[in-house]
Amino acid sequence: MVDLSVTRGGLLVALAVLGVGLYEFRTLLEFLGMSVPIIPYLVAVVLLVFGIYGYVSFFDKWGTGTEIVEADSE
């Protein structure tokens, strides 16, 4: 099983990229004629981000940069 050990910065960057990607998907749906209200979309993205961030925090999956570098060098 793969151990999830991420840095805070890496997780926050990944969540920002995820949020932008989801917004672009919403824009694509608008272009195709499917109207997606912004408020439920924003609530869903915020809940997803806090869910992922909370999971990593709750199960103490934070890694430091040195731990990740040491694991890569082995």
Predicted model as a PDB file, atoms N, CA, C, CB and O in Angstrom, pLDDT in the B-factor column:
MODEL        1                                                                  
ATOM      1  N   MET A   1       0.847  -1.182   0.000  1.00 49.00           N  
ATOM      2  CA  MET A   1       0.000   0.000   0.000  1.00 49.00           C  
ATOM      3  C   MET A   1       0.888   1.239   0.000  1.00 49.00           C  
ATOM      4  CB  MET A   1      -0.961   0.001   1.223  1.00 49.00           C  
ATOM      5  O   MET A   1       1.907   1.279   0.689  1.00 49.00           O  
ATOM      6  N   VAL A   2       0.504   2.234  -0.763  1.00 47.00           N  
ATOM      7  CA  VAL A   2       1.265   3.464  -0.863  1.00 47.00           C  
ATOM      8  C   VAL A   2       0.948   4.348   0.338  1.00 47.00           C  
ATOM      9  CB  VAL A   2       0.957   4.199  -2.188  1.00 47.00           C  
ATOM     10  O   VAL A   2      -0.216   4.568   0.672  1.00 47.00           O  
ATOM     11  N   ASP A   3       1.993   4.847   0.976  1.00 53.00           N  
ATOM     12  CA  ASP A   3       1.811   5.735   2.124  1.00 53.00           C  
ATOM     13  C   ASP A   3       1.686   7.169   1.619  1.00 53.00           C  
ATOM     14  CB  ASP A   3       2.995   5.602   3.135  1.00 53.00           C  
ATOM     15  O   ASP A   3       2.572   7.670   0.928  1.00 53.00           O  
ATOM     16  N   LEU A   4       0.585   7.821   1.966  1.00 55.00           N  
ATOM     17  CA  LEU A   4       0.368   9.207   1.559  1.00 55.00           C  
ATOM     18  C   LEU A   4       1.082  10.112   2.548  1.00 55.00           C  
ATOM     19  CB  LEU A   4      -1.156   9.549   1.484  1.00 55.00           C  
ATOM     20  O   LEU A   4       0.648  10.258   3.691  1.00 55.00           O  
ATOM     21  N   SER A   5       2.163  10.710   2.113  1.00 58.00           N  
ATOM     22  CA  SER A   5       2.906  11.647   2.935  1.00 58.00           C  
ATOM     23  C   SER A   5       3.179  12.869   2.078  1.00 58.00           C  
ATOM     24  CB  SER A   5       4.235  11.017   3.486  1.00 58.00           C  
ATOM     25  O   SER A   5       4.016  12.825   1.177  1.00 58.00           O  
ATOM     26  N   VAL A   6       2.479  13.952   2.353  1.00 65.00           N  
ATOM     27  CA  VAL A   6       2.583  15.146   1.525  1.00 65.00           C  
ATOM     28  C   VAL A   6       2.991  16.337   2.377  1.00 65.00           C  
ATOM     29  CB  VAL A   6       1.253  15.429   0.807  1.00 65.00           C  
ATOM     30  O   VAL A   6       2.775  16.364   3.589  1.00 65.00           O  
ATOM     31  N   THR A   7       3.583  17.318   1.716  1.00 71.00           N  
ATOM     32  CA  THR A   7       3.909  18.558   2.402  1.00 71.00           C  
ATOM     33  C   THR A   7       2.695  19.485   2.320  1.00 71.00           C  
ATOM     34  CB  THR A   7       5.182  19.231   1.784  1.00 71.00           C  
ATOM     35  O   THR A   7       1.849  19.329   1.438  1.00 71.00           O  
ATOM     36  N   ARG A   8       2.614  20.424   3.216  1.00 72.00           N  
ATOM     37  CA  ARG A   8       1.491  21.364   3.208  1.00 72.00           C  
ATOM     38  C   ARG A   8       1.468  22.179   1.925  1.00 72.00           C  
ATOM     39  CB  ARG A   8       1.566  22.297   4.418  1.00 72.00           C  
ATOM     40  O   ARG A   8       0.409  22.377   1.331  1.00 72.00           O  
ATOM     41  N   GLY A   9       2.626  22.648   1.499  1.00 75.00           N  
ATOM     42  CA  GLY A   9       2.697  23.456   0.283  1.00 75.00           C  
ATOM     43  C   GLY A   9       2.261  22.676  -0.941  1.00 75.00           C  
ATOM     44  O   GLY A   9       1.523  23.188  -1.782  1.00 75.00           O  
ATOM     45  N   GLY A  10       2.720  21.426  -1.042  1.00 76.00           N  
ATOM     46  CA  GLY A  10       2.343  20.586  -2.174  1.00 76.00           C  
ATOM     47  C   GLY A  10       0.851  20.322  -2.210  1.00 76.00           C  
ATOM     48  O   GLY A  10       0.236  20.333  -3.276  1.00 76.00           O  
ATOM     49  N   LEU A  11       0.264  20.082  -1.030  1.00 76.00           N  
ATOM     50  CA  LEU A  11      -1.175  19.842  -0.966  1.00 76.00           C  
ATOM     51  C   LEU A  11      -1.954  21.092  -1.349  1.00 76.00           C  
ATOM     52  CB  LEU A  11      -1.578  19.379   0.435  1.00 76.00           C  
ATOM     53  O   LEU A  11      -2.931  21.003  -2.092  1.00 76.00           O  
ATOM     54  N   LEU A  12      -1.543  22.243  -0.861  1.00 78.00           N  
ATOM     55  CA  LEU A  12      -2.259  23.474  -1.165  1.00 78.00           C  
ATOM     56  C   LEU A  12      -2.166  23.827  -2.647  1.00 78.00           C  
ATOM     57  CB  LEU A  12      -1.715  24.617  -0.323  1.00 78.00           C  
ATOM     58  O   LEU A  12      -3.137  24.311  -3.228  1.00 78.00           O  
ATOM     59  N   VAL A  13      -1.019  23.592  -3.258  1.00 81.00           N  
ATOM     60  CA  VAL A  13      -0.881  23.837  -4.695  1.00 81.00           C  
ATOM     61  C   VAL A  13      -1.775  22.884  -5.477  1.00 81.00           C  
ATOM     62  CB  VAL A  13       0.591  23.681  -5.138  1.00 81.00           C  
ATOM     63  O   VAL A  13      -2.444  23.293  -6.426  1.00 81.00           O  
ATOM     64  N   ALA A  14      -1.789  21.611  -5.081  1.00 81.00           N  
ATOM     65  CA  ALA A  14      -2.636  20.630  -5.762  1.00 81.00           C  
ATOM     66  C   ALA A  14      -4.114  20.996  -5.621  1.00 81.00           C  
ATOM     67  CB  ALA A  14      -2.382  19.219  -5.200  1.00 81.00           C  
ATOM     68  O   ALA A  14      -4.875  20.843  -6.576  1.00 81.00           O  
ATOM     69  N   LEU A  15      -4.527  21.469  -4.460  1.00 80.00           N  
ATOM     70  CA  LEU A  15      -5.928  21.858  -4.264  1.00 80.00           C  
ATOM     71  C   LEU A  15      -6.265  23.098  -5.085  1.00 80.00           C  
ATOM     72  CB  LEU A  15      -6.214  22.118  -2.772  1.00 80.00           C  
ATOM     73  O   LEU A  15      -7.382  23.216  -5.588  1.00 80.00           O  
ATOM     74  N   ALA A  16      -5.323  24.021  -5.228  1.00 83.00           N  
ATOM     75  CA  ALA A  16      -5.565  25.201  -6.059  1.00 83.00           C  
ATOM     76  C   ALA A  16      -5.736  24.801  -7.520  1.00 83.00           C  
ATOM     77  CB  ALA A  16      -4.411  26.211  -5.914  1.00 83.00           C  
ATOM     78  O   ALA A  16      -6.625  25.310  -8.203  1.00 83.00           O  
ATOM     79  N   VAL A  17      -4.898  23.902  -7.998  1.00 86.00           N  
ATOM     80  CA  VAL A  17      -5.008  23.420  -9.373  1.00 86.00           C  
ATOM     81  C   VAL A  17      -6.337  22.691  -9.566  1.00 86.00           C  
ATOM     82  CB  VAL A  17      -3.821  22.488  -9.724  1.00 86.00           C  
ATOM     83  O   VAL A  17      -6.989  22.857 -10.597  1.00 86.00           O  
ATOM     84  N   LEU A  18      -6.742  21.887  -8.584  1.00 83.00           N  
ATOM     85  CA  LEU A  18      -8.025  21.186  -8.646  1.00 83.00           C  
ATOM     86  C   LEU A  18      -9.183  22.178  -8.732  1.00 83.00           C  
ATOM     87  CB  LEU A  18      -8.199  20.274  -7.420  1.00 83.00           C  
ATOM     88  O   LEU A  18     -10.098  21.996  -9.534  1.00 83.00           O  
ATOM     89  N   GLY A  19      -9.146  23.224  -7.911  1.00 81.00           N  
ATOM     90  CA  GLY A  19     -10.204  24.229  -7.926  1.00 81.00           C  
ATOM     91  C   GLY A  19     -10.308  24.945  -9.260  1.00 81.00           C  
ATOM     92  O   GLY A  19     -11.408  25.173  -9.762  1.00 81.00           O  
ATOM     93  N   VAL A  20      -9.162  25.303  -9.838  1.00 86.00           N  
ATOM     94  CA  VAL A  20      -9.171  25.967 -11.147  1.00 86.00           C  
ATOM     95  C   VAL A  20      -9.695  25.014 -12.216  1.00 86.00           C  
ATOM     96  CB  VAL A  20      -7.752  26.465 -11.521  1.00 86.00           C  
ATOM     97  O   VAL A  20     -10.460  25.421 -13.091  1.00 86.00           O  
ATOM     98  N   GLY A  21      -9.291  23.759 -12.149  1.00 87.00           N  
ATOM     99  CA  GLY A  21      -9.775  22.770 -13.113  1.00 87.00           C  
ATOM    100  C   GLY A  21     -11.276  22.575 -13.029  1.00 87.00           C  
ATOM    101  O   GLY A  21     -11.947  22.469 -14.056  1.00 87.00           O  
ATOM    102  N   LEU A  22     -11.807  22.527 -11.824  1.00 82.00           N  
ATOM    103  CA  LEU A  22     -13.252  22.385 -11.661  1.00 82.00           C  
ATOM    104  C   LEU A  22     -13.997  23.624 -12.155  1.00 82.00           C  
ATOM    105  CB  LEU A  22     -13.593  22.121 -10.196  1.00 82.00           C  
ATOM    106  O   LEU A  22     -15.088  23.513 -12.714  1.00 82.00           O  
ATOM    107  N   TYR A  23     -13.408  24.799 -11.950  1.00 84.00           N  
ATOM    108  CA  TYR A  23     -14.045  26.017 -12.447  1.00 84.00           C  
ATOM    109  C   TYR A  23     -14.063  26.027 -13.976  1.00 84.00           C  
ATOM    110  CB  TYR A  23     -13.316  27.266 -11.911  1.00 84.00           C  
ATOM    111  O   TYR A  23     -15.043  26.451 -14.588  1.00 84.00           O  
ATOM    112  N   GLU A  24     -12.984  25.562 -14.583  1.00 89.00           N  
ATOM    113  CA  GLU A  24     -12.942  25.493 -16.047  1.00 89.00           C  
ATOM    114  C   GLU A  24     -13.976  24.481 -16.561  1.00 89.00           C  
ATOM    115  CB  GLU A  24     -11.516  25.107 -16.534  1.00 89.00           C  
ATOM    116  O   GLU A  24     -14.579  24.691 -17.613  1.00 89.00           O  
ATOM    117  N   PHE A  25     -14.177  23.397 -15.828  1.00 88.00           N  
ATOM    118  CA  PHE A  25     -15.211  22.422 -16.206  1.00 88.00           C  
ATOM    119  C   PHE A  25     -16.592  23.071 -16.143  1.00 88.00           C  
ATOM    120  CB  PHE A  25     -15.159  21.173 -15.280  1.00 88.00           C  
ATOM    121  O   PHE A  25     -17.437  22.838 -17.008  1.00 88.00           O  
ATOM    122  N   ARG A  26     -16.812  23.887 -15.112  1.00 85.00           N  
ATOM    123  CA  ARG A  26     -18.083  24.614 -14.997  1.00 85.00           C  
ATOM    124  C   ARG A  26     -18.253  25.573 -16.171  1.00 85.00           C  
ATOM    125  CB  ARG A  26     -18.152  25.388 -13.660  1.00 85.00           C  
ATOM    126  O   ARG A  26     -19.351  25.701 -16.711  1.00 85.00           O  
ATOM    127  N   THR A  27     -17.179  26.246 -16.567  1.00 88.00           N  
ATOM    128  CA  THR A  27     -17.218  27.153 -17.706  1.00 88.00           C  
ATOM    129  C   THR A  27     -17.555  26.402 -18.987  1.00 88.00           C  
ATOM    130  CB  THR A  27     -15.883  27.880 -17.856  1.00 88.00           C  
ATOM    131  O   THR A  27     -18.319  26.895 -19.817  1.00 88.00           O  
ATOM    132  N   LEU A  28     -16.987  25.214 -19.147  1.00 91.00           N  
ATOM    133  CA  LEU A  28     -17.286  24.391 -20.313  1.00 91.00           C  
ATOM    134  C   LEU A  28     -18.764  24.005 -20.341  1.00 91.00           C  
ATOM    135  CB  LEU A  28     -16.408  23.132 -20.320  1.00 91.00           C  
ATOM    136  O   LEU A  28     -19.392  24.032 -21.399  1.00 91.00           O  
ATOM    137  N   LEU A  29     -19.316  23.650 -19.193  1.00 88.00           N  
ATOM    138  CA  LEU A  29     -20.739  23.312 -19.131  1.00 88.00           C  
ATOM    139  C   LEU A  29     -21.609  24.507 -19.491  1.00 88.00           C  
ATOM    140  CB  LEU A  29     -21.105  22.803 -17.737  1.00 88.00           C  
ATOM    141  O   LEU A  29     -22.629  24.356 -20.164  1.00 88.00           O  
ATOM    142  N   GLU A  30     -21.211  25.698 -19.045  1.00 89.00           N  
ATOM    143  CA  GLU A  30     -21.941  26.918 -19.411  1.00 89.00           C  
ATOM    144  C   GLU A  30     -21.896  27.128 -20.920  1.00 89.00           C  
ATOM    145  CB  GLU A  30     -21.353  28.149 -18.681  1.00 89.00           C  
ATOM    146  O   GLU A  30     -22.902  27.499 -21.524  1.00 89.00           O  
ATOM    147  N   PHE A  31     -20.744  26.894 -21.528  1.00 91.00           N  
ATOM    148  CA  PHE A  31     -20.591  27.050 -22.965  1.00 91.00           C  
ATOM    149  C   PHE A  31     -21.483  26.064 -23.729  1.00 91.00           C  
ATOM    150  CB  PHE A  31     -19.128  26.856 -23.362  1.00 91.00           C  
ATOM    151  O   PHE A  31     -22.007  26.389 -24.795  1.00 91.00           O  
ATOM    152  N   LEU A  32     -21.648  24.869 -23.179  1.00 93.00           N  
ATOM    153  CA  LEU A  32     -22.477  23.848 -23.818  1.00 93.00           C  
ATOM    154  C   LEU A  32     -23.972  24.050 -23.552  1.00 93.00           C  
ATOM    155  CB  LEU A  32     -22.058  22.473 -23.339  1.00 93.00           C  
ATOM    156  O   LEU A  32     -24.801  23.297 -24.063  1.00 93.00           O  
ATOM    157  N   GLY A  33     -24.312  25.059 -22.760  1.00 91.00           N  
ATOM    158  CA  GLY A  33     -25.708  25.393 -22.541  1.00 91.00           C  
ATOM    159  C   GLY A  33     -26.298  24.888 -21.239  1.00 91.00           C  
ATOM    160  O   GLY A  33     -27.482  25.097 -20.976  1.00 91.00           O  
ATOM    161  N   MET A  34     -25.489  24.224 -20.415  1.00 88.00           N  
ATOM    162  CA  MET A  34     -25.974  23.740 -19.121  1.00 88.00           C  
ATOM    163  C   MET A  34     -25.622  24.777 -18.057  1.00 88.00           C  
ATOM    164  CB  MET A  34     -25.358  22.337 -18.767  1.00 88.00           C  
ATOM    165  O   MET A  34     -24.452  24.958 -17.721  1.00 88.00           O  
ATOM    166  N   SER A  35     -26.617  25.440 -17.544  1.00 84.00           N  
ATOM    167  CA  SER A  35     -26.375  26.487 -16.558  1.00 84.00           C  
ATOM    168  C   SER A  35     -26.115  25.862 -15.186  1.00 84.00           C  
ATOM    169  CB  SER A  35     -27.574  27.465 -16.493  1.00 84.00           C  
ATOM    170  O   SER A  35     -26.946  25.127 -14.655  1.00 84.00           O  
ATOM    171  N   VAL A  36     -24.959  26.168 -14.635  1.00 78.00           N  
ATOM    172  CA  VAL A  36     -24.586  25.671 -13.312  1.00 78.00           C  
ATOM    173  C   VAL A  36     -24.470  26.882 -12.388  1.00 78.00           C  
ATOM    174  CB  VAL A  36     -23.237  24.846 -13.357  1.00 78.00           C  
ATOM    175  O   VAL A  36     -23.604  27.730 -12.600  1.00 78.00           O  
ATOM    176  N   PRO A  37     -25.323  26.978 -11.370  1.00 82.00           N  
ATOM    177  CA  PRO A  37     -25.241  28.126 -10.460  1.00 82.00           C  
ATOM    178  C   PRO A  37     -23.900  28.140  -9.715  1.00 82.00           C  
ATOM    179  CB  PRO A  37     -26.412  28.094  -9.450  1.00 82.00           C  
ATOM    180  O   PRO A  37     -23.355  27.089  -9.376  1.00 82.00           O  
ATOM    181  N   ILE A  38     -23.389  29.327  -9.471  1.00 80.00           N  
ATOM    182  CA  ILE A  38     -22.054  29.478  -8.889  1.00 80.00           C  
ATOM    183  C   ILE A  38     -22.026  29.127  -7.400  1.00 80.00           C  
ATOM    184  CB  ILE A  38     -21.560  30.901  -9.088  1.00 80.00           C  
ATOM    185  O   ILE A  38     -21.039  28.562  -6.930  1.00 80.00           O  
ATOM    186  N   ILE A  39     -23.068  29.444  -6.657  1.00 84.00           N  
ATOM    187  CA  ILE A  39     -23.036  29.227  -5.202  1.00 84.00           C  
ATOM    188  C   ILE A  39     -22.933  27.740  -4.843  1.00 84.00           C  
ATOM    189  CB  ILE A  39     -24.290  29.828  -4.554  1.00 84.00           C  
ATOM    190  O   ILE A  39     -22.060  27.389  -4.049  1.00 84.00           O  
ATOM    191  N   PRO A  40     -23.772  26.847  -5.381  1.00 80.00           N  
ATOM    192  CA  PRO A  40     -23.594  25.424  -5.051  1.00 80.00           C  
ATOM    193  C   PRO A  40     -22.239  24.884  -5.510  1.00 80.00           C  
ATOM    194  CB  PRO A  40     -24.710  24.600  -5.681  1.00 80.00           C  
ATOM    195  O   PRO A  40     -21.658  24.021  -4.851  1.00 80.00           O  
ATOM    196  N   TYR A  41     -21.741  25.386  -6.627  1.00 76.00           N  
ATOM    197  CA  TYR A  41     -20.420  24.982  -7.109  1.00 76.00           C  
ATOM    198  C   TYR A  41     -19.347  25.375  -6.089  1.00 76.00           C  
ATOM    199  CB  TYR A  41     -20.121  25.625  -8.490  1.00 76.00           C  
ATOM    200  O   TYR A  41     -18.501  24.557  -5.729  1.00 76.00           O  
ATOM    201  N   LEU A  42     -19.383  26.620  -5.628  1.00 81.00           N  
ATOM    202  CA  LEU A  42     -18.388  27.083  -4.663  1.00 81.00           C  
ATOM    203  C   LEU A  42     -18.464  26.312  -3.354  1.00 81.00           C  
ATOM    204  CB  LEU A  42     -18.568  28.566  -4.396  1.00 81.00           C  
ATOM    205  O   LEU A  42     -17.436  25.978  -2.765  1.00 81.00           O  
ATOM    206  N   VAL A  43     -19.681  26.029  -2.899  1.00 85.00           N  
ATOM    207  CA  VAL A  43     -19.855  25.255  -1.664  1.00 85.00           C  
ATOM    208  C   VAL A  43     -19.260  23.861  -1.838  1.00 85.00           C  
ATOM    209  CB  VAL A  43     -21.357  25.158  -1.279  1.00 85.00           C  
ATOM    210  O   VAL A  43     -18.577  23.365  -0.943  1.00 85.00           O  
ATOM    211  N   ALA A  44     -19.512  23.230  -2.975  1.00 81.00           N  
ATOM    212  CA  ALA A  44     -18.985  21.885  -3.227  1.00 81.00           C  
ATOM    213  C   ALA A  44     -17.455  21.892  -3.267  1.00 81.00           C  
ATOM    214  CB  ALA A  44     -19.547  21.329  -4.550  1.00 81.00           C  
ATOM    215  O   ALA A  44     -16.824  20.996  -2.706  1.00 81.00           O  
ATOM    216  N   VAL A  45     -16.855  22.880  -3.917  1.00 78.00           N  
ATOM    217  CA  VAL A  45     -15.393  22.953  -3.994  1.00 78.00           C  
ATOM    218  C   VAL A  45     -14.795  23.201  -2.615  1.00 78.00           C  
ATOM    219  CB  VAL A  45     -14.956  24.061  -4.969  1.00 78.00           C  
ATOM    220  O   VAL A  45     -13.793  22.580  -2.259  1.00 78.00           O  
ATOM    221  N   VAL A  46     -15.388  24.093  -1.839  1.00 84.00           N  
ATOM    222  CA  VAL A  46     -14.873  24.375  -0.495  1.00 84.00           C  
ATOM    223  C   VAL A  46     -14.984  23.137   0.383  1.00 84.00           C  
ATOM    224  CB  VAL A  46     -15.635  25.555   0.147  1.00 84.00           C  
ATOM    225  O   VAL A  46     -14.049  22.831   1.123  1.00 84.00           O  
ATOM    226  N   LEU A  47     -16.096  22.421   0.324  1.00 87.00           N  
ATOM    227  CA  LEU A  47     -16.248  21.193   1.113  1.00 87.00           C  
ATOM    228  C   LEU A  47     -15.243  20.126   0.690  1.00 87.00           C  
ATOM    229  CB  LEU A  47     -17.672  20.648   0.977  1.00 87.00           C  
ATOM    230  O   LEU A  47     -14.694  19.419   1.536  1.00 87.00           O  
ATOM    231  N   LEU A  48     -15.002  20.008  -0.601  1.00 82.00           N  
ATOM    232  CA  LEU A  48     -14.017  19.049  -1.092  1.00 82.00           C  
ATOM    233  C   LEU A  48     -12.620  19.401  -0.587  1.00 82.00           C  
ATOM    234  CB  LEU A  48     -14.031  19.005  -2.626  1.00 82.00           C  
ATOM    235  O   LEU A  48     -11.886  18.528  -0.123  1.00 82.00           O  
ATOM    236  N   VAL A  49     -12.257  20.671  -0.676  1.00 80.00           N  
ATOM    237  CA  VAL A  49     -10.928  21.102  -0.221  1.00 80.00           C  
ATOM    238  C   VAL A  49     -10.774  20.876   1.277  1.00 80.00           C  
ATOM    239  CB  VAL A  49     -10.692  22.589  -0.559  1.00 80.00           C  
ATOM    240  O   VAL A  49      -9.759  20.330   1.709  1.00 80.00           O  
ATOM    241  N   PHE A  50     -11.746  21.278   2.073  1.00 85.00           N  
ATOM    242  CA  PHE A  50     -11.653  21.071   3.518  1.00 85.00           C  
ATOM    243  C   PHE A  50     -11.685  19.591   3.872  1.00 85.00           C  
ATOM    244  CB  PHE A  50     -12.787  21.800   4.230  1.00 85.00           C  
ATOM    245  O   PHE A  50     -11.065  19.179   4.853  1.00 85.00           O  
ATOM    246  N   GLY A  51     -12.394  18.790   3.093  1.00 85.00           N  
ATOM    247  CA  GLY A  51     -12.414  17.348   3.328  1.00 85.00           C  
ATOM    248  C   GLY A  51     -11.053  16.719   3.112  1.00 85.00           C  
ATOM    249  O   GLY A  51     -10.599  15.922   3.932  1.00 85.00           O  
ATOM    250  N   ILE A  52     -10.399  17.070   2.017  1.00 79.00           N  
ATOM    251  CA  ILE A  52      -9.068  16.528   1.734  1.00 79.00           C  
ATOM    252  C   ILE A  52      -8.062  17.038   2.760  1.00 79.00           C  
ATOM    253  CB  ILE A  52      -8.617  16.907   0.306  1.00 79.00           C  
ATOM    254  O   ILE A  52      -7.266  16.263   3.291  1.00 79.00           O  
ATOM    255  N   TYR A  53      -8.095  18.331   3.037  1.00 78.00           N  
ATOM    256  CA  TYR A  53      -7.169  18.927   3.999  1.00 78.00           C  
ATOM    257  C   TYR A  53      -7.406  18.346   5.396  1.00 78.00           C  
ATOM    258  CB  TYR A  53      -7.326  20.467   4.021  1.00 78.00           C  
ATOM    259  O   TYR A  53      -6.455  18.068   6.128  1.00 78.00           O  
ATOM    260  N   GLY A  54      -8.676  18.165   5.760  1.00 81.00           N  
ATOM    261  CA  GLY A  54      -9.008  17.585   7.059  1.00 81.00           C  
ATOM    262  C   GLY A  54      -8.562  16.139   7.179  1.00 81.00           C  
ATOM    263  O   GLY A  54      -8.086  15.722   8.235  1.00 81.00           O  
ATOM    264  N   TYR A  55      -8.712  15.363   6.098  1.00 79.00           N  
ATOM    265  CA  TYR A  55      -8.270  13.964   6.115  1.00 79.00           C  
ATOM    266  C   TYR A  55      -6.769  13.880   6.366  1.00 79.00           C  
ATOM    267  CB  TYR A  55      -8.627  13.263   4.786  1.00 79.00           C  
ATOM    268  O   TYR A  55      -6.312  13.101   7.202  1.00 79.00           O  
ATOM    269  N   VAL A  56      -6.014  14.685   5.640  1.00 75.00           N  
ATOM    270  CA  VAL A  56      -4.558  14.652   5.802  1.00 75.00           C  
ATOM    271  C   VAL A  56      -4.170  15.119   7.202  1.00 75.00           C  
ATOM    272  CB  VAL A  56      -3.871  15.533   4.734  1.00 75.00           C  
ATOM    273  O   VAL A  56      -3.262  14.553   7.811  1.00 75.00           O  
ATOM    274  N   SER A  57      -4.842  16.136   7.715  1.00 74.00           N  
ATOM    275  CA  SER A  57      -4.529  16.632   9.053  1.00 74.00           C  
ATOM    276  C   SER A  57      -4.939  15.642  10.132  1.00 74.00           C  
ATOM    277  CB  SER A  57      -5.213  17.965   9.291  1.00 74.00           C  
ATOM    278  O   SER A  57      -4.184  15.408  11.076  1.00 74.00           O  
ATOM    279  N   PHE A  58      -6.133  15.056  10.004  1.00 76.00           N  
ATOM    280  CA  PHE A  58      -6.650  14.162  11.039  1.00 76.00           C  
ATOM    281  C   PHE A  58      -5.809  12.901  11.170  1.00 76.00           C  
ATOM    282  CB  PHE A  58      -8.092  13.790  10.738  1.00 76.00           C  
ATOM    283  O   PHE A  58      -5.531  12.455  12.283  1.00 76.00           O  
ATOM    284  N   PHE A  59      -5.406  12.330  10.060  1.00 71.00           N  
ATOM    285  CA  PHE A  59      -4.632  11.099  10.103  1.00 71.00           C  
ATOM    286  C   PHE A  59      -3.130  11.356  10.135  1.00 71.00           C  
ATOM    287  CB  PHE A  59      -4.974  10.239   8.919  1.00 71.00           C  
ATOM    288  O   PHE A  59      -2.332  10.431   9.983  1.00 71.00           O  
ATOM    289  N   ASP A  60      -2.750  12.618  10.333  1.00 69.00           N  
ATOM    290  CA  ASP A  60      -1.351  13.018  10.493  1.00 69.00           C  
ATOM    291  C   ASP A  60      -0.480  12.474   9.367  1.00 69.00           C  
ATOM    292  CB  ASP A  60      -0.816  12.539  11.839  1.00 69.00           C  
ATOM    293  O   ASP A  60       0.520  11.799   9.607  1.00 69.00           O  
ATOM    294  N   LYS A  61      -0.871  12.775   8.157  1.00 65.00           N  
ATOM    295  CA  LYS A  61      -0.137  12.326   6.979  1.00 65.00           C  
ATOM    296  C   LYS A  61       0.825  13.384   6.464  1.00 65.00           C  
ATOM    297  CB  LYS A  61      -1.102  11.940   5.884  1.00 65.00           C  
ATOM    298  O   LYS A  61       1.325  13.272   5.345  1.00 65.00           O  
ATOM    299  N   TRP A  62       1.094  14.423   7.273  1.00 63.00           N  
ATOM    300  CA  TRP A  62       2.007  15.471   6.833  1.00 63.00           C  
ATOM    301  C   TRP A  62       3.411  14.927   6.793  1.00 63.00           C  
ATOM    302  CB  TRP A  62       1.931  16.700   7.753  1.00 63.00           C  
ATOM    303  O   TRP A  62       3.839  14.222   7.707  1.00 63.00           O  
ATOM    304  N   GLY A  63       4.119  15.245   5.757  1.00 60.00           N  
ATOM    305  CA  GLY A  63       5.526  14.876   5.648  1.00 60.00           C  
ATOM    306  C   GLY A  63       6.363  16.135   5.593  1.00 60.00           C  
ATOM    307  O   GLY A  63       5.872  17.208   5.244  1.00 60.00           O  
ATOM    308  N   THR A  64       7.607  15.996   5.934  1.00 56.00           N  
ATOM    309  CA  THR A  64       8.521  17.126   5.787  1.00 56.00           C  
ATOM    310  C   THR A  64       9.299  16.935   4.498  1.00 56.00           C  
ATOM    311  CB  THR A  64       9.484  17.252   7.015  1.00 56.00           C  
ATOM    312  O   THR A  64       9.352  15.834   3.951  1.00 56.00           O  
ATOM    313  N   GLY A  65       9.883  17.979   4.032  1.00 54.00           N  
ATOM    314  CA  GLY A  65      10.651  17.903   2.800  1.00 54.00           C  
ATOM    315  C   GLY A  65      11.815  16.926   2.916  1.00 54.00           C  
ATOM    316  O   GLY A  65      12.140  16.234   1.951  1.00 54.00           O  
ATOM    317  N   THR A  66      12.452  16.861   4.101  1.00 56.00           N  
ATOM    318  CA  THR A  66      13.595  15.958   4.267  1.00 56.00           C  
ATOM    319  C   THR A  66      13.154  14.503   4.257  1.00 56.00           C  
ATOM    320  CB  THR A  66      14.336  16.268   5.567  1.00 56.00           C  
ATOM    321  O   THR A  66      13.872  13.654   3.728  1.00 56.00           O  
ATOM    322  N   GLU A  67      11.993  14.189   4.830  1.00 53.00           N  
ATOM    323  CA  GLU A  67      11.504  12.807   4.808  1.00 53.00           C  
ATOM    324  C   GLU A  67      11.257  12.345   3.380  1.00 53.00           C  
ATOM    325  CB  GLU A  67      10.215  12.676   5.635  1.00 53.00           C  
ATOM    326  O   GLU A  67      11.584  11.214   3.020  1.00 53.00           O  
ATOM    327  N   ILE A  68      10.686  13.215   2.577  1.00 51.00           N  
ATOM    328  CA  ILE A  68      10.364  12.841   1.198  1.00 51.00           C  
ATOM    329  C   ILE A  68      11.648  12.682   0.393  1.00 51.00           C  
ATOM    330  CB  ILE A  68       9.438  13.897   0.540  1.00 51.00           C  
ATOM    331  O   ILE A  68      11.752  11.759  -0.416  1.00 51.00           O  
ATOM    332  N   VAL A  69      12.629  13.563   0.596  1.00 53.00           N  
ATOM    333  CA  VAL A  69      13.900  13.466  -0.122  1.00 53.00           C  
ATOM    334  C   VAL A  69      14.630  12.195   0.278  1.00 53.00           C  
ATOM    335  CB  VAL A  69      14.781  14.699   0.154  1.00 53.00           C  
ATOM    336  O   VAL A  69      15.203  11.516  -0.575  1.00 53.00           O  
ATOM    337  N   GLU A  70      14.616  11.862   1.572  1.00 56.00           N  
ATOM    338  CA  GLU A  70      15.288  10.642   2.043  1.00 56.00           C  
ATOM    339  C   GLU A  70      14.618   9.399   1.451  1.00 56.00           C  
ATOM    340  CB  GLU A  70      15.270  10.572   3.595  1.00 56.00           C  
ATOM    341  O   GLU A  70      15.308   8.445   1.090  1.00 56.00           O  
ATOM    342  N   ALA A  71      13.309   9.394   1.348  1.00 56.00           N  
ATOM    343  CA  ALA A  71      12.593   8.252   0.784  1.00 56.00           C  
ATOM    344  C   ALA A  71      12.893   8.095  -0.702  1.00 56.00           C  
ATOM    345  CB  ALA A  71      11.086   8.407   1.002  1.00 56.00           C  
ATOM    346  O   ALA A  71      12.977   6.974  -1.202  1.00 56.00           O  
ATOM    347  N   ASP A  72      13.054   9.206  -1.407  1.00 55.00           N  
ATOM    348  CA  ASP A  72      13.371   9.155  -2.826  1.00 55.00           C  
ATOM    349  C   ASP A  72      14.798   8.665  -3.076  1.00 55.00           C  
ATOM    350  CB  ASP A  72      13.178  10.526  -3.449  1.00 55.00           C  
ATOM    351  O   ASP A  72      15.066   8.026  -4.094  1.00 55.00           O  
ATOM    352  N   SER A  73      15.700   8.957  -2.165  1.00 57.00           N  
ATOM    353  CA  SER A  73      17.107   8.596  -2.377  1.00 57.00           C  
ATOM    354  C   SER A  73      17.373   7.126  -2.085  1.00 57.00           C  
ATOM    355  CB  SER A  73      18.006   9.458  -1.507  1.00 57.00           C  
ATOM    356  O   SER A  73      18.408   6.602  -2.499  1.00 57.00           O  
ATOM    357  N   GLU A  74      16.486   6.457  -1.396  1.00 57.00           N  
ATOM    358  CA  GLU A  74      16.705   5.043  -1.058  1.00 57.00           C  
ATOM    359  C   GLU A  74      16.452   4.132  -2.214  1.00 57.00           C  
ATOM    360  CB  GLU A  74      15.834   4.636   0.083  1.00 57.00           C  
ATOM    361  O   GLU A  74      16.594   2.916  -2.084  1.00 57.00           O  
TER     362      GLU A  74                                                      
ENDMDL                                                                          
END                                                                             
